[in-house]
Amino acid sequence: MKKIVLSVALIAGIVTAVSAQTRFGINAGAVLANLKGEESGEEQKLDSKIGITAGIRADVPLSENFSFRPGLNFVQKGGKEEFDFLGTQIKSTTTLNYLELPLNFVYNAPAGNGKFFFGAGPVFGFGLSGKFKVESGGDEQTEDVNFGDAEDEVKSFEFAGNVLAGYECASGLYFQGNYNPGFSNLSNAPDSELKTTYFGLRIGYFFGADKK
């Protein structure tokens, strides 16, 4: 909870001293997430799974074409795996729920009545909760994924990158796609590595001034 409060306070502090042209918005969408890693020198990669995302953001003009866009998003990450074991079909799904703080710098290019935008920046993620589900022979078992420092837990802090592009209409409605590769190793186990990645599609709306 302390990390969430600090994240909100950081965004508030960033936009406190900016001009009246600062806008605030909401967004929601879906992500195609994946988990990849390495254990004892063997590379592992799960199949992609679909998750949801929603959040808030600000748009702080820096010049005529550049702006700073911090945000606070809920994102469902994870991956899934399906294989046959002794004639039994096994399906496993890992879901990791994160609160993300993206700090994007965006270039805006006017086009028609709206504008295209392109940007990138760092992302700080904080693990909230998670589930690991296994389906086998009609049975289903679910257990929590815990965040912490123990070997069987996932590190709660994640540092990632973000690349985004989209189009904003004159009304403030916008459409955005982004790619988010995780840089942090989330595994606490020795000789093991775990990283997240996802592609996201979002629809959002900016309230307020400067809808150019």
VEXKETOR-736932 format. One record per residue: x, y, z of N, C-alpha, C in turn; chain. Coordinates in nm, 2 decimals. Layout:
BEGIN
(site (X,Y,Z),(X,Y,Z),(X,Y,Z),'A') ...
This chain:
BEGIN
(site (0.08,-0.12,0.00),(0.00,0.00,0.00),(0.09,0.13,0.00),'A') (site (0.20,0.12,0.07),(0.29,0.24,0.08),(0.34,0.27,-0.06),'A') (site (0.37,0.17,-0.14),(0.43,0.19,-0.28),(0.32,0.26,-0.36),'A') (site (0.20,0.21,-0.35),(0.09,0.27,-0.43),(0.07,0.42,-0.40),'A') (site (0.07,0.45,-0.27),(0.06,0.59,-0.22),(0.17,0.67,-0.27),'A') (site (0.30,0.62,-0.27),(0.41,0.69,-0.32),(0.40,0.72,-0.47),'A') (site (0.35,0.62,-0.54),(0.33,0.63,-0.69),(0.24,0.75,-0.72),'A') (site (0.12,0.75,-0.65),(0.02,0.85,-0.68),(0.08,0.99,-0.64),'A') (site (0.16,0.99,-0.53),(0.22,1.12,-0.49),(0.32,1.17,-0.59),'A') (site (0.39,1.08,-0.65),(0.49,1.12,-0.75),(0.42,1.18,-0.87),'A') (site (0.32,1.12,-0.92),(0.24,1.18,-1.03),(0.19,1.32,-1.00),'A') (site (0.13,1.32,-0.88),(0.07,1.45,-0.83),(0.18,1.56,-0.82),'A') (site (0.30,1.52,-0.77),(0.41,1.62,-0.76),(0.46,1.67,-0.90),'A') (site (0.46,1.57,-1.00),(0.51,1.61,-1.13),(0.42,1.71,-1.19),'A') (site (0.29,1.70,-1.18),(0.19,1.78,-1.25),(0.15,1.91,-1.17),'A') (site (0.20,1.92,-1.05),(0.16,2.03,-0.96),(0.20,2.17,-1.02),'A') (site (0.33,2.17,-1.07),(0.38,2.30,-1.11),(0.37,2.32,-1.26),'A') (site (0.30,2.25,-1.34),(0.29,2.27,-1.48),(0.18,2.36,-1.52),'A') (site (0.17,2.39,-1.65),(0.07,2.49,-1.69),(-0.07,2.44,-1.69),'A') (site (-0.16,2.53,-1.72),(-0.31,2.50,-1.73),(-0.34,2.41,-1.85),'A') (site (-0.24,2.39,-1.93),(-0.26,2.30,-2.05),(-0.25,2.16,-2.02),'A') (site (-0.21,2.12,-1.90),(-0.21,1.98,-1.86),(-0.34,1.91,-1.87),'A') (site (-0.35,1.79,-1.93),(-0.47,1.72,-1.94),(-0.46,1.59,-1.86),'A') (site (-0.58,1.54,-1.82),(-0.59,1.41,-1.75),(-0.68,1.32,-1.82),'A') (site (-0.65,1.19,-1.82),(-0.73,1.10,-1.90),(-0.75,0.96,-1.84),'A') (site (-0.83,0.88,-1.89),(-0.85,0.75,-1.85),(-0.83,0.65,-1.97),'A') (site (-0.80,0.53,-1.94),(-0.78,0.43,-2.05),(-0.81,0.29,-2.01),'A') (site (-0.84,0.20,-2.10),(-0.87,0.06,-2.07),(-0.84,-0.02,-2.20),'A') (site (-0.81,-0.15,-2.18),(-0.78,-0.23,-2.30),(-0.74,-0.37,-2.26),'A') (site (-0.67,-0.43,-2.35),(-0.63,-0.57,-2.33),(-0.48,-0.58,-2.36),'A') (site (-0.42,-0.68,-2.30),(-0.27,-0.71,-2.33),(-0.26,-0.85,-2.37),'A') (site (-0.16,-0.88,-2.45),(-0.11,-1.01,-2.48),(0.02,-1.03,-2.41),'A') (site (0.02,-1.11,-2.30),(0.13,-1.11,-2.21),(0.21,-1.25,-2.22),'A') (site (0.33,-1.25,-2.18),(0.41,-1.37,-2.19),(0.52,-1.36,-2.07),'A') (site (0.56,-1.48,-2.04),(0.67,-1.50,-1.94),(0.78,-1.58,-2.01),'A') (site (0.90,-1.54,-1.99),(1.02,-1.61,-2.04),(1.12,-1.61,-1.93),'A') (site (1.21,-1.71,-1.94),(1.31,-1.72,-1.84),(1.42,-1.82,-1.87),'A') (site (1.49,-1.85,-1.76),(1.60,-1.95,-1.78),(1.62,-2.02,-1.64),'A') (site (1.63,-2.15,-1.65),(1.66,-2.23,-1.53),(1.76,-2.33,-1.55),'A') (site (1.87,-2.32,-1.47),(1.99,-2.41,-1.48),(2.04,-2.41,-1.62),'A') (site (2.04,-2.29,-1.69),(2.10,-2.28,-1.82),(2.01,-2.32,-1.93),'A') (site (1.89,-2.36,-1.90),(1.79,-2.40,-2.00),(1.68,-2.29,-2.02),'A') (site (1.67,-2.24,-2.14),(1.58,-2.13,-2.17),(1.43,-2.18,-2.17),'A') (site (1.34,-2.11,-2.11),(1.20,-2.14,-2.11),(1.12,-2.02,-2.15),'A') (site (1.01,-2.05,-2.22),(0.92,-1.95,-2.26),(0.78,-2.01,-2.27),'A') (site (0.68,-1.94,-2.20),(0.55,-1.99,-2.20),(0.47,-1.93,-2.32),'A') (site (0.35,-1.99,-2.35),(0.27,-1.93,-2.45),(0.20,-1.80,-2.40),'A') (site (0.16,-1.72,-2.49),(0.10,-1.59,-2.45),(-0.04,-1.61,-2.39),'A') (site (-0.08,-1.52,-2.30),(-0.22,-1.52,-2.25),(-0.27,-1.38,-2.26),'A') (site (-0.41,-1.37,-2.26),(-0.47,-1.24,-2.27),(-0.50,-1.19,-2.13),'A') (site (-0.47,-1.06,-2.10),(-0.51,-1.00,-1.98),(-0.58,-0.87,-2.00),'A') (site (-0.62,-0.80,-1.89),(-0.68,-0.67,-1.90),(-0.60,-0.56,-1.84),'A') (site (-0.62,-0.44,-1.88),(-0.55,-0.33,-1.83),(-0.65,-0.21,-1.82),'A') (site (-0.62,-0.12,-1.72),(-0.70,0.00,-1.71),(-0.62,0.10,-1.62),'A') (site (-0.64,0.23,-1.65),(-0.56,0.32,-1.57),(-0.60,0.47,-1.59),'A') (site (-0.51,0.56,-1.54),(-0.52,0.70,-1.56),(-0.39,0.75,-1.60),'A') (site (-0.39,0.87,-1.66),(-0.27,0.93,-1.71),(-0.28,1.08,-1.72),'A') (site (-0.17,1.15,-1.73),(-0.17,1.29,-1.75),(-0.09,1.32,-1.88),'A') (site (-0.12,1.43,-1.94),(-0.04,1.48,-2.06),(0.01,1.62,-2.03),'A') (site (0.14,1.63,-2.01),(0.20,1.76,-1.97),(0.28,1.81,-2.09),'A') (site (0.23,1.92,-2.16),(0.31,1.98,-2.27),(0.45,2.03,-2.23),'A') (site (0.55,1.99,-2.31),(0.68,2.04,-2.29),(0.72,2.14,-2.40),'A') (site (0.66,2.12,-2.52),(0.68,2.22,-2.63),(0.57,2.20,-2.72),'A') (site (0.58,2.26,-2.84),(0.47,2.25,-2.94),(0.43,2.10,-2.98),'A') (site (0.54,2.02,-2.99),(0.51,1.88,-3.03),(0.55,1.77,-2.93),'A') (site (0.61,1.81,-2.82),(0.65,1.71,-2.73),(0.57,1.72,-2.60),'A') (site (0.55,1.61,-2.53),(0.48,1.61,-2.41),(0.53,1.50,-2.32),'A') (site (0.50,1.51,-2.19),(0.54,1.41,-2.09),(0.41,1.34,-2.04),'A') (site (0.41,1.21,-2.05),(0.28,1.14,-2.01),(0.31,1.03,-1.90),'A') (site (0.30,1.07,-1.78),(0.30,0.98,-1.67),(0.17,0.91,-1.65),'A') (site (0.16,0.80,-1.59),(0.03,0.73,-1.57),(0.04,0.63,-1.46),'A') (site (-0.07,0.57,-1.43),(-0.08,0.47,-1.33),(-0.18,0.36,-1.38),'A') (site (-0.13,0.24,-1.40),(-0.21,0.14,-1.47),(-0.22,0.01,-1.39),'A') (site (-0.33,-0.06,-1.39),(-0.34,-0.19,-1.35),(-0.32,-0.28,-1.48),'A') (site (-0.23,-0.38,-1.47),(-0.20,-0.47,-1.58),(-0.19,-0.61,-1.54),'A') (site (-0.26,-0.70,-1.61),(-0.25,-0.84,-1.59),(-0.15,-0.90,-1.68),'A') (site (-0.04,-0.96,-1.62),(0.06,-1.02,-1.70),(0.06,-1.17,-1.68),'A') (site (0.15,-1.24,-1.74),(0.16,-1.39,-1.71),(0.18,-1.46,-1.84),'A') (site (0.15,-1.59,-1.84),(0.17,-1.68,-1.95),(0.09,-1.81,-1.92),'A') (site (0.09,-1.90,-2.03),(0.02,-2.03,-2.01),(0.11,-2.13,-2.08),'A') (site (0.08,-2.26,-2.04),(0.15,-2.37,-2.10),(0.06,-2.49,-2.11),'A') (site (0.07,-2.57,-2.22),(-0.01,-2.69,-2.24),(0.08,-2.80,-2.29),'A') (site (0.07,-2.91,-2.23),(0.16,-3.03,-2.27),(0.09,-3.16,-2.23),'A') (site (0.14,-3.27,-2.29),(0.09,-3.40,-2.26),(0.19,-3.47,-2.17),'A') (site (0.13,-3.53,-2.06),(0.22,-3.60,-1.96),(0.15,-3.74,-1.94),'A') (site (0.22,-3.84,-1.99),(0.17,-3.98,-1.97),(0.03,-4.00,-2.02),'A') (site (0.00,-3.93,-2.13),(-0.14,-3.94,-2.19),(-0.24,-3.85,-2.13),'A') (site (-0.20,-3.77,-2.04),(-0.29,-3.67,-1.97),(-0.26,-3.53,-2.02),'A') (site (-0.36,-3.46,-2.06),(-0.33,-3.32,-2.11),(-0.32,-3.23,-1.99),'A') (site (-0.22,-3.16,-1.98),(-0.19,-3.06,-1.86),(-0.19,-2.92,-1.92),'A') (site (-0.27,-2.83,-1.85),(-0.28,-2.69,-1.89),(-0.25,-2.61,-1.76),'A') (site (-0.15,-2.52,-1.77),(-0.12,-2.43,-1.66),(-0.13,-2.29,-1.70),'A') (site (-0.18,-2.20,-1.62),(-0.19,-2.06,-1.64),(-0.14,-1.98,-1.53),'A') (site (-0.05,-1.89,-1.55),(0.01,-1.80,-1.45),(-0.04,-1.66,-1.47),'A') (site (-0.11,-1.60,-1.37),(-0.15,-1.46,-1.39),(-0.09,-1.38,-1.28),'A') (site (-0.02,-1.27,-1.32),(0.04,-1.17,-1.23),(-0.02,-1.04,-1.24),'A') (site (-0.08,-0.98,-1.14),(-0.14,-0.85,-1.14),(-0.04,-0.75,-1.09),'A') (site (-0.02,-0.65,-1.17),(0.07,-0.54,-1.14),(0.01,-0.40,-1.14),'A') (site (0.07,-0.31,-1.06),(0.04,-0.17,-1.07),(0.16,-0.11,-1.14),'A') (site (0.14,-0.04,-1.25),(0.26,0.01,-1.33),(0.25,0.16,-1.33),'A') (site (0.37,0.22,-1.32),(0.39,0.36,-1.33),(0.48,0.39,-1.45),'A') (site (0.42,0.42,-1.57),(0.50,0.45,-1.69),(0.53,0.60,-1.69),'A') (site (0.65,0.63,-1.73),(0.69,0.77,-1.75),(0.74,0.79,-1.89),'A') (site (0.64,0.82,-1.98),(0.66,0.83,-2.12),(0.69,0.97,-2.17),'A') (site (0.78,0.98,-2.27),(0.80,1.11,-2.34),(0.75,1.09,-2.48),'A') (site (0.66,1.18,-2.52),(0.58,1.16,-2.65),(0.60,1.27,-2.75),'A') (site (0.62,1.23,-2.87),(0.62,1.33,-2.98),(0.48,1.32,-3.05),'A') (site (0.42,1.44,-3.07),(0.29,1.45,-3.13),(0.30,1.51,-3.27),'A') (site (0.25,1.44,-3.37),(0.25,1.49,-3.51),(0.11,1.52,-3.56),'A') (site (0.07,1.64,-3.58),(-0.07,1.67,-3.63),(-0.10,1.60,-3.76),'A') (site (-0.22,1.55,-3.77),(-0.27,1.48,-3.89),(-0.42,1.49,-3.89),'A') (site (-0.47,1.55,-4.00),(-0.61,1.57,-4.01),(-0.66,1.66,-3.89),'A') (site (-0.77,1.61,-3.83),(-0.83,1.69,-3.72),(-0.77,1.64,-3.59),'A') (site (-0.68,1.54,-3.59),(-0.62,1.49,-3.47),(-0.47,1.49,-3.48),'A') (site (-0.41,1.39,-3.42),(-0.26,1.38,-3.43),(-0.22,1.24,-3.40),'A') (site (-0.11,1.20,-3.46),(-0.04,1.08,-3.43),(0.06,1.11,-3.32),'A') (site (0.08,1.01,-3.23),(0.18,1.03,-3.13),(0.27,0.90,-3.12),'A') (site (0.40,0.92,-3.08),(0.49,0.82,-3.07),(0.58,0.85,-2.94),'A') (site (0.61,0.75,-2.87),(0.68,0.77,-2.75),(0.75,0.65,-2.69),'A') (site (0.83,0.68,-2.58),(0.90,0.57,-2.51),(0.93,0.62,-2.37),'A') (site (0.96,0.53,-2.28),(1.00,0.57,-2.14),(1.02,0.45,-2.05),'A') (site (1.07,0.47,-1.93),(1.08,0.37,-1.83),(0.95,0.34,-1.77),'A') (site (0.93,0.22,-1.71),(0.81,0.18,-1.64),(0.85,0.11,-1.51),'A') (site (0.79,0.15,-1.40),(0.82,0.09,-1.27),(0.69,0.01,-1.23),'A') (site (0.71,-0.12,-1.20),(0.59,-0.20,-1.17),(0.60,-0.25,-1.03),'A') (site (0.48,-0.27,-0.97),(0.47,-0.32,-0.83),(0.37,-0.44,-0.83),'A') (site (0.42,-0.55,-0.79),(0.33,-0.67,-0.78),(0.22,-0.66,-0.68),'A') (site (0.10,-0.69,-0.72),(-0.02,-0.68,-0.63),(-0.06,-0.82,-0.58),'A') (site (-0.08,-0.91,-0.68),(-0.13,-1.04,-0.65),(-0.11,-1.13,-0.77),'A') (site (-0.13,-1.26,-0.75),(-0.11,-1.36,-0.86),(-0.18,-1.49,-0.84),'A') (site (-0.20,-1.57,-0.95),(-0.26,-1.70,-0.94),(-0.19,-1.79,-1.03),'A') (site (-0.17,-1.92,-0.98),(-0.12,-2.02,-1.07),(-0.22,-2.13,-1.07),'A') (site (-0.28,-2.16,-1.19),(-0.39,-2.26,-1.21),(-0.34,-2.38,-1.30),'A') (site (-0.37,-2.50,-1.25),(-0.34,-2.62,-1.33),(-0.46,-2.70,-1.35),'A') (site (-0.49,-2.74,-1.48),(-0.60,-2.82,-1.52),(-0.54,-2.95,-1.57),'A') (site (-0.59,-3.06,-1.51),(-0.54,-3.19,-1.55),(-0.66,-3.30,-1.54),'A') (site (-0.69,-3.37,-1.64),(-0.79,-3.47,-1.64),(-0.92,-3.43,-1.58),'A') (site (-0.96,-3.31,-1.61),(-1.09,-3.26,-1.56),(-1.08,-3.20,-1.42),'A') (site (-0.97,-3.21,-1.35),(-0.95,-3.15,-1.22),(-0.88,-3.01,-1.24),'A') (site (-0.91,-2.92,-1.14),(-0.84,-2.79,-1.15),(-0.79,-2.76,-1.01),'A') (site (-0.67,-2.71,-1.00),(-0.61,-2.67,-0.88),(-0.55,-2.53,-0.90),'A') (site (-0.58,-2.44,-0.80),(-0.53,-2.30,-0.80),(-0.46,-2.27,-0.67),'A') (site (-0.35,-2.20,-0.69),(-0.27,-2.15,-0.57),(-0.23,-2.01,-0.59),'A') (site (-0.21,-1.93,-0.48),(-0.17,-1.80,-0.50),(-0.02,-1.79,-0.53),'A') (site (0.01,-1.68,-0.61),(0.15,-1.65,-0.64),(0.19,-1.54,-0.54),'A') (site (0.29,-1.56,-0.46),(0.32,-1.46,-0.35),(0.44,-1.38,-0.40),'A') (site (0.44,-1.25,-0.36),(0.55,-1.16,-0.39),(0.64,-1.14,-0.26),'A') (site (0.77,-1.15,-0.28),(0.86,-1.14,-0.16),(1.00,-1.17,-0.20),'A') (site (1.08,-1.21,-0.10),(1.22,-1.24,-0.12),(1.25,-1.39,-0.11),'A') (site (1.16,-1.47,-0.07),(1.18,-1.61,-0.06),(1.20,-1.68,-0.20),'A') (site (1.27,-1.79,-0.20),(1.30,-1.86,-0.33),(1.18,-1.89,-0.41),'A') (site (1.07,-1.93,-0.34),(0.94,-1.97,-0.41),(0.85,-1.85,-0.43),'A') (site (0.90,-1.73,-0.41),(0.82,-1.61,-0.43),(0.87,-1.53,-0.55),'A') (site (0.79,-1.44,-0.60),(0.83,-1.35,-0.71),(0.86,-1.21,-0.65),'A') (site (0.97,-1.15,-0.70),(1.01,-1.02,-0.66),(0.89,-0.92,-0.69),'A') (site (0.86,-0.83,-0.60),(0.75,-0.74,-0.61),(0.78,-0.63,-0.70),'A') (site (0.91,-0.58,-0.71),(0.94,-0.47,-0.79),(0.99,-0.51,-0.93),'A') (site (0.94,-0.44,-1.03),(0.99,-0.47,-1.17),(1.02,-0.34,-1.24),'A') (site (1.14,-0.34,-1.31),(1.17,-0.23,-1.40),(1.16,-0.27,-1.54),'A') (site (1.09,-0.19,-1.62),(1.06,-0.23,-1.76),(1.08,-0.11,-1.85),'A') (site (1.07,-0.13,-1.98),(1.07,-0.03,-2.08),(0.93,-0.02,-2.15),'A') (site (0.91,0.08,-2.22),(0.78,0.10,-2.29),(0.80,0.17,-2.42),'A') (site (0.74,0.12,-2.53),(0.74,0.19,-2.66),(0.60,0.20,-2.70),'A') (site (0.55,0.31,-2.74),(0.41,0.33,-2.78),(0.38,0.41,-2.90),'A') (site (0.27,0.39,-2.96),(0.23,0.47,-3.08),(0.07,0.47,-3.08),'A') (site (0.02,0.58,-3.14),(-0.13,0.58,-3.15),(-0.18,0.71,-3.22),'A') (site (-0.31,0.72,-3.21),(-0.37,0.84,-3.28),(-0.48,0.90,-3.18),'A') (site (-0.47,1.03,-3.17),(-0.57,1.10,-3.09),(-0.66,1.19,-3.17),'A') (site (-0.79,1.17,-3.15),(-0.89,1.26,-3.22),(-0.90,1.39,-3.16),'A') (site (-0.96,1.49,-3.23),(-0.97,1.62,-3.18),(-1.06,1.63,-3.05),'A') (site (-1.14,1.53,-3.04),(-1.23,1.52,-2.92),(-1.16,1.48,-2.79),'A') (site (-1.04,1.43,-2.81),(-0.96,1.38,-2.69),(-0.97,1.23,-2.68),'A') (site (-1.05,1.16,-2.77),(-1.05,1.02,-2.77),(-0.92,0.97,-2.84),'A') (site (-0.86,0.86,-2.79),(-0.74,0.82,-2.85),(-0.73,0.66,-2.85),'A') (site (-0.65,0.61,-2.94),(-0.62,0.47,-2.96),(-0.47,0.45,-2.95),'A') (site (-0.43,0.35,-2.88),(-0.28,0.33,-2.85),(-0.24,0.19,-2.85),'A') (site (-0.13,0.16,-2.91),(-0.06,0.03,-2.89),(0.07,0.05,-2.83),'A') (site (0.11,-0.05,-2.75),(0.24,-0.04,-2.69),(0.31,-0.18,-2.67),'A') (site (0.44,-0.17,-2.66),(0.52,-0.29,-2.63),(0.60,-0.27,-2.50),'A') (site (0.59,-0.36,-2.40),(0.65,-0.34,-2.27),(0.73,-0.46,-2.24),'A') (site (0.87,-0.45,-2.26),(0.96,-0.56,-2.22),(1.01,-0.54,-2.08),'A') (site (1.00,-0.64,-1.99),(1.05,-0.63,-1.86),(1.20,-0.66,-1.86),'A') (site (1.28,-0.57,-1.78),(1.42,-0.59,-1.77),(1.47,-0.66,-1.64),'A') (site (1.38,-0.65,-1.54),(1.42,-0.71,-1.41),(1.40,-0.86,-1.41),'A') (site (1.49,-0.93,-1.34),(1.48,-1.07,-1.31),(1.39,-1.08,-1.19),'A') (site (1.27,-1.14,-1.21),(1.17,-1.15,-1.10),(1.19,-1.27,-1.01),'A') (site (1.28,-1.36,-1.05),(1.30,-1.49,-0.97),(1.40,-1.47,-0.86),'A') (site (1.37,-1.53,-0.75),(1.46,-1.52,-0.63),(1.54,-1.65,-0.62),'A') (site (1.51,-1.75,-0.70),(1.58,-1.88,-0.70),(1.72,-1.87,-0.76),'A') (site (1.82,-1.94,-0.71),(1.95,-1.93,-0.77),(1.95,-2.00,-0.91),'A') (site (2.04,-1.95,-1.00),(2.05,-2.00,-1.14),(1.92,-2.00,-1.21),'A') (site (1.83,-1.90,-1.18),(1.70,-1.89,-1.24),(1.67,-1.75,-1.28),'A') (site (1.60,-1.73,-1.39),(1.56,-1.60,-1.44),(1.41,-1.60,-1.49),'A') (site (1.34,-1.49,-1.46),(1.20,-1.48,-1.50),(1.18,-1.34,-1.53),'A') (site (1.13,-1.31,-1.66),(1.10,-1.18,-1.70),(0.96,-1.18,-1.77),'A') (site (0.89,-1.06,-1.76),(0.76,-1.05,-1.83),(0.78,-0.97,-1.96),'A') (site (0.68,-0.98,-2.04),(0.67,-0.89,-2.16),(0.52,-0.89,-2.21),'A') (site (0.48,-0.78,-2.27),(0.35,-0.78,-2.32),(0.33,-0.67,-2.43),'A') (site (0.23,-0.70,-2.52),(0.18,-0.60,-2.61),(0.04,-0.56,-2.57),'A') (site (0.02,-0.43,-2.57),(-0.11,-0.38,-2.52),(-0.18,-0.29,-2.63),'A') (site (-0.31,-0.30,-2.62),(-0.40,-0.22,-2.71),(-0.50,-0.15,-2.61),'A') (site (-0.50,-0.02,-2.62),(-0.58,0.06,-2.53),(-0.67,0.17,-2.61),'A') (site (-0.78,0.20,-2.55),(-0.86,0.31,-2.59),(-0.88,0.40,-2.47),'A') (site (-0.87,0.53,-2.49),(-0.87,0.62,-2.38),(-0.93,0.76,-2.42),'A') (site (-0.94,0.84,-2.32),(-1.00,0.98,-2.34),(-0.93,1.08,-2.25),'A') (site (-0.89,1.19,-2.31),(-0.83,1.30,-2.24),(-0.94,1.41,-2.21),'A') (site (-0.95,1.45,-2.09),(-1.03,1.56,-2.05),(-0.95,1.69,-2.05),'A') (site (-1.02,1.80,-2.08),(-0.95,1.93,-2.06),(-0.90,1.99,-2.18),'A') (site (-0.80,2.07,-2.16),(-0.75,2.17,-2.26),(-0.66,2.11,-2.36),'A') (site (-0.63,2.19,-2.46),(-0.53,2.15,-2.56),(-0.56,2.03,-2.64),'A') (site (-0.68,2.02,-2.69),(-0.71,1.90,-2.78),(-0.68,1.93,-2.92),'A') (site (-0.55,1.95,-2.95),(-0.51,1.98,-3.08),(-0.47,1.85,-3.16),'A') 
